[in-house]
Amino acid sequence: MKIQEFNRDSFRSDLDNIRTQVSFGVKQAYFGLLQAGRNRDVSREMVEQFRQHLDQARAFFEVGAKPKFDVTKAEVDLSNAKLNLIKAENALRLARVALNNAMGLSEAPDYEVADQLSSLRAEIDLNEILRKAYDRRPDLKAIAVKRKSLEQSIELARKGYYPSVTGNAGYGWGGGSFPLDQGWSFGAQLNIPLFNGYSTKYQVTEAQANLEVLAANDALLRQTIDQDVRQAWLNLQEAADRGVAAELIVRQAAENLELANGRYASGVGSPIEVTDALVAASNAKTAQISALYDYKLAQSSLEKAAGEP
């Protein structure tokens, strides 16, 4: 019965491991959808800003304040922005398909998702996460249960070396006439193993070899867990640092864009300045979104490495 219980516990640990993998896949797809949605919004904003710049360039050209080059360049910039928007919208659709598949809902109806991309940096103790990982990881628990099962198998196999005694007792009625005779009956049997073709020896040897393999797998898995936790922890720190830097760059790019638009509106700036400032602002926002996504993904990876659902 103990071996059956160990096998049952092992299957449960394997199931928990599968659940952890599925949960991580859903989280990864969810944050990917949020990233794609924000990138689409940035592309839309760029289209609108390039459209406004085109209207401004045309107005200047019509009154003779700017050359035709300003108009044609603004038209090209707007077309490129529209092209990027098409790509961003398709990336958003693909991200939604990926999330539906991760949830096992390929035919899911339209739905809205809450945007939870936020860079909330919290101090995380690496050693504490490692301790939790060794305690919680379902794949590590599965190996521990399998070890107990093998140890029980070895114990049972070794019993084949020793004699065994079985007994029975009963109470009943018997006889050829009524009233029937009543009485107890007792019996005992001594089983002495002689030669079974080394079957017991081979069973013990095989179980011990499997136990050694399991111990090696346990050590290898612990090394993998250590690497997974440290890698996710470092990625989390790096993404948080990038998020702080990207936030500053977004503010600087917005200020630079405001200056470029002001210079062009006053007639002293060039369309190239405006284009460069718009592209820089777009790249800064995209980099910030990427840092937020990477932060959340690293956070989920750290939870997965620690055995959290």
C-alpha positions as CSV (number, residue, x, y, z in Angstrom):
1,M,0.0,0.0,0.0
2,K,2.9,2.4,0.8
3,I,4.3,2.0,-2.7
4,Q,0.8,2.8,-4.2
5,E,0.6,5.8,-2.0
6,F,4.0,7.0,-3.1
7,N,3.1,6.5,-6.8
8,R,-0.1,8.5,-6.2
9,D,1.8,11.3,-4.6
10,S,4.4,11.3,-7.4
11,F,1.6,11.6,-10.0
12,R,0.2,14.5,-8.1
13,S,3.5,16.3,-8.1
14,D,3.9,15.7,-11.8
15,L,0.4,17.2,-12.3
16,D,1.4,20.2,-10.2
17,N,4.4,20.7,-12.4
18,I,2.3,20.6,-15.5
19,R,-0.1,23.2,-13.9
20,T,2.9,25.4,-13.1
21,Q,4.1,25.2,-16.8
22,V,0.6,26.0,-18.1
23,S,0.2,28.9,-15.7
24,F,3.5,30.4,-16.8
25,G,2.5,30.0,-20.5
26,V,-0.7,31.9,-19.8
27,K,1.1,34.7,-18.0
28,Q,3.7,35.0,-20.7
29,A,1.0,35.3,-23.4
30,Y,-1.1,37.7,-21.3
31,F,1.8,40.1,-20.8
32,G,2.7,39.7,-24.5
33,L,-0.8,40.8,-25.4
34,L,-0.5,43.9,-23.1
35,Q,2.8,44.7,-24.7
36,A,1.4,44.4,-28.2
37,G,-1.6,46.6,-27.2
38,R,0.6,49.4,-25.9
39,N,2.8,49.2,-29.0
40,R,-0.3,49.5,-31.1
41,D,-1.3,52.6,-29.2
42,V,2.1,54.2,-29.7
43,S,1.8,53.5,-33.5
44,R,-1.6,55.1,-33.6
45,E,-0.2,58.1,-31.8
46,M,2.6,58.4,-34.3
47,V,0.2,58.3,-37.2
48,E,-1.8,61.1,-35.7
49,Q,1.3,63.2,-35.0
50,F,2.7,62.7,-38.5
51,R,-0.7,63.7,-39.9
52,Q,-0.7,66.9,-37.9
53,H,2.8,67.6,-39.1
54,L,1.6,67.0,-42.7
55,D,-1.3,69.5,-42.3
56,Q,1.1,72.0,-40.9
57,A,3.6,71.6,-43.8
58,R,0.9,71.9,-46.3
59,A,-0.4,75.1,-44.7
60,F,3.1,76.6,-44.8
61,F,3.6,75.6,-48.4
62,E,0.3,77.1,-49.5
63,V,1.3,80.5,-48.2
64,G,4.9,80.1,-49.5
65,A,6.5,79.8,-46.1
66,K,7.9,76.3,-46.7
67,P,9.2,74.4,-49.8
68,K,7.4,71.5,-51.4
69,F,10.0,69.2,-49.9
70,D,8.5,69.6,-46.5
71,V,5.2,68.4,-47.8
72,T,6.5,65.4,-49.6
73,K,8.7,64.4,-46.7
74,A,5.7,64.6,-44.3
75,E,3.7,62.5,-46.7
76,V,6.4,59.8,-46.7
77,D,6.7,59.9,-42.9
78,L,2.9,59.5,-42.6
79,S,2.9,56.6,-45.0
80,N,5.7,54.9,-43.0
81,A,3.8,55.5,-39.8
82,K,0.7,53.9,-41.2
83,L,2.7,50.9,-42.3
84,N,4.1,50.5,-38.8
85,L,0.5,50.7,-37.5
86,I,-0.6,47.9,-39.8
87,K,2.2,45.7,-38.4
88,A,1.4,46.6,-34.8
89,E,-2.3,45.8,-35.3
90,N,-1.4,42.4,-36.7
91,A,1.0,41.8,-33.9
92,L,-1.8,42.5,-31.5
93,R,-4.1,40.0,-33.2
94,L,-1.4,37.4,-33.1
95,A,-0.8,38.0,-29.4
96,R,-4.5,37.5,-28.7
97,V,-4.4,34.2,-30.6
98,A,-1.4,33.1,-28.5
99,L,-3.2,33.9,-25.3
100,N,-6.3,32.1,-26.4
101,N,-4.2,29.0,-27.2
102,A,-2.4,29.2,-23.9
103,M,-5.7,29.2,-22.1
104,G,-7.1,26.4,-24.3
105,L,-9.8,28.7,-25.8
106,S,-9.0,28.9,-29.5
107,E,-12.6,30.0,-30.2
108,A,-12.9,32.4,-27.4
109,P,-15.2,35.4,-27.9
110,D,-13.9,38.9,-27.9
111,Y,-12.9,40.1,-24.4
112,E,-11.0,42.9,-22.8
113,V,-7.9,42.4,-20.6
114,A,-6.8,44.5,-17.6
115,D,-3.5,46.3,-18.2
116,Q,-1.2,45.4,-15.4
117,L,2.1,46.4,-16.9
118,S,3.7,48.3,-14.1
119,S,7.3,48.5,-12.9
120,L,6.8,48.1,-9.1
121,R,10.3,47.3,-7.9
122,A,10.4,45.3,-4.7
123,E,13.5,44.1,-2.9
124,I,13.6,40.3,-3.3
125,D,15.9,38.2,-1.2
126,L,17.6,35.7,-3.6
127,N,18.5,33.2,-0.8
128,E,14.9,33.2,0.4
129,I,13.6,32.5,-3.2
130,L,16.1,29.7,-3.5
131,R,14.9,28.2,-0.2
132,K,11.3,28.4,-1.3
133,A,12.2,26.8,-4.6
134,Y,13.8,23.8,-3.0
135,D,10.7,23.4,-0.7
136,R,8.0,24.0,-3.3
137,R,9.2,22.8,-6.7
138,P,6.7,20.0,-7.7
139,D,9.3,18.3,-9.9
140,L,11.7,18.1,-6.9
141,K,8.8,16.8,-4.8
142,A,8.1,14.1,-7.4
143,I,11.7,12.9,-7.2
144,A,11.5,12.8,-3.4
145,V,8.4,10.7,-3.5
146,K,9.9,8.3,-6.1
147,R,12.9,7.9,-3.9
148,K,10.7,6.8,-1.0
149,S,8.9,4.4,-3.4
150,L,12.2,2.8,-4.5
151,E,13.4,2.5,-0.9
152,Q,10.2,0.7,0.0
153,S,10.7,-1.6,-3.1
154,I,14.2,-2.4,-1.9
155,E,12.9,-3.2,1.6
156,L,10.2,-5.5,0.2
157,A,12.6,-7.2,-2.2
158,R,15.1,-7.9,0.7
159,K,12.3,-9.7,2.6
160,G,12.6,-12.4,-0.1
161,Y,15.9,-13.5,1.6
162,Y,14.2,-14.4,4.9
163,P,11.6,-17.0,6.0
164,S,8.1,-16.0,6.5
165,V,5.3,-17.3,8.7
166,T,1.6,-17.1,7.9
167,G,-1.2,-18.2,10.1
168,N,-5.0,-18.5,10.1
169,A,-7.8,-19.1,12.6
170,G,-11.5,-19.7,12.2
171,Y,-14.6,-20.7,14.1
172,G,-17.4,-22.8,12.6
173,W,-19.9,-25.6,12.7
174,G,-19.6,-29.1,11.3
175,G,-20.9,-32.6,11.5
176,G,-23.3,-35.1,9.9
177,S,-26.2,-34.6,12.2
178,F,-27.9,-31.9,14.2
179,P,-27.0,-30.3,16.4
180,L,-23.8,-29.5,14.6
181,D,-20.5,-29.5,16.4
182,Q,-18.9,-26.1,17.1
183,G,-15.3,-25.3,17.4
184,W,-12.2,-23.3,16.6
185,S,-9.6,-24.2,13.9
186,F,-6.0,-23.0,13.8
187,G,-3.3,-23.3,11.2
188,A,0.2,-22.0,10.6
189,Q,2.6,-22.2,7.6
190,L,6.4,-21.6,7.5
191,N,7.8,-20.5,4.1
192,I,11.6,-20.9,3.7
193,P,13.1,-19.5,0.5
194,L,15.6,-21.8,-1.1
195,F,16.9,-21.0,-4.5
196,N,14.8,-18.7,-6.9
197,G,17.4,-18.2,-9.6
198,Y,18.8,-15.1,-7.9
199,S,15.5,-13.3,-8.6
200,T,15.6,-11.6,-5.2
201,K,19.2,-10.5,-5.7
202,Y,18.5,-9.0,-9.1
203,Q,15.4,-7.2,-7.8
204,V,17.4,-5.6,-5.0
205,T,20.3,-4.7,-7.3
206,E,18.0,-3.2,-9.9
207,A,16.1,-1.1,-7.3
208,Q,19.4,0.2,-5.9
209,A,20.6,1.2,-9.3
210,N,17.4,3.0,-10.0
211,L,17.8,4.8,-6.6
212,E,21.3,5.9,-7.6
213,V,20.0,7.3,-10.9
214,L,17.3,9.1,-9.0
215,A,19.8,10.7,-6.7
216,A,21.8,11.9,-9.7
217,N,18.6,13.4,-11.2
218,D,17.9,15.1,-7.9
219,A,21.3,16.7,-7.9
220,L,21.0,17.8,-11.5
221,L,17.6,19.2,-10.9
222,R,18.8,21.2,-7.9
223,Q,21.5,22.7,-10.1
224,T,18.9,23.6,-12.7
225,I,16.7,25.2,-10.1
226,D,19.6,27.3,-8.8
227,Q,20.4,28.5,-12.3
228,D,16.7,29.2,-13.1
229,V,16.2,31.2,-10.0
230,R,19.4,33.3,-10.3
231,Q,18.8,34.0,-14.0
232,A,15.2,35.1,-13.4
233,W,16.3,37.2,-10.4
234,L,19.0,38.9,-12.5
235,N,16.6,39.5,-15.4
236,L,14.2,41.1,-12.9
237,Q,16.8,43.5,-11.6
238,E,18.0,44.4,-15.1
239,A,14.4,45.0,-16.4
240,A,13.7,47.2,-13.4
241,D,16.8,49.3,-14.0
242,R,15.9,49.6,-17.7
243,G,12.4,50.7,-16.7
244,V,13.8,53.6,-14.6
245,A,16.2,54.7,-17.4
246,A,13.4,54.4,-20.1
247,E,11.1,56.6,-18.0
248,L,13.7,59.4,-18.0
249,I,14.3,58.9,-21.8
250,V,10.6,59.2,-22.5
251,R,10.4,62.6,-20.6
252,Q,13.5,63.8,-22.4
253,A,12.2,62.7,-25.8
254,A,8.9,64.4,-25.2
255,E,10.7,67.7,-24.3
256,N,12.8,67.4,-27.4
257,L,9.7,66.8,-29.6
258,E,8.0,69.8,-28.1
259,L,11.1,72.0,-28.9
260,A,11.3,70.6,-32.5
261,N,7.6,71.3,-33.1
262,G,8.0,74.8,-31.7
263,R,11.0,75.5,-33.9
264,Y,9.2,74.3,-37.0
265,A,6.0,76.2,-36.2
266,S,8.0,79.4,-35.8
267,G,9.7,78.9,-39.2
268,V,13.2,78.2,-38.0
269,G,13.2,74.4,-37.8
270,S,13.4,71.8,-40.5
271,P,11.1,68.8,-41.1
272,I,14.0,66.5,-40.5
273,E,14.2,67.8,-36.9
274,V,10.5,67.0,-36.4
275,T,10.8,63.6,-37.9
276,D,13.9,62.7,-35.8
277,A,12.1,63.9,-32.7
278,L,9.0,62.0,-33.4
279,V,10.9,58.8,-34.1
280,A,13.0,59.3,-30.9
281,A,9.8,59.8,-28.9
282,S,8.3,56.6,-30.4
283,N,11.4,54.6,-29.7
284,A,11.6,55.8,-26.1
285,K,8.0,54.8,-25.4
286,T,8.6,51.4,-27.1
287,A,11.7,50.8,-25.0
288,Q,9.8,51.7,-21.8
289,I,7.0,49.2,-22.8
290,S,9.6,46.5,-23.5
291,A,11.2,47.1,-20.1
292,L,7.8,46.8,-18.4
293,Y,7.0,43.6,-20.3
294,D,10.4,42.1,-19.5
295,Y,10.0,43.0,-15.8
296,K,6.7,41.2,-15.6
297,L,8.0,38.2,-17.6
298,A,11.0,37.9,-15.3
299,Q,8.7,38.2,-12.3
300,S,6.6,35.3,-13.6
301,S,9.8,33.3,-14.4
302,L,11.0,33.8,-10.9
303,E,7.6,32.6,-9.5
304,K,7.8,29.6,-11.7
305,A,11.4,28.8,-10.7
306,A,10.3,29.1,-7.1
307,G,7.5,26.6,-7.6
308,E,4.7,29.1,-7.1
309,P,1.5,28.7,-9.2
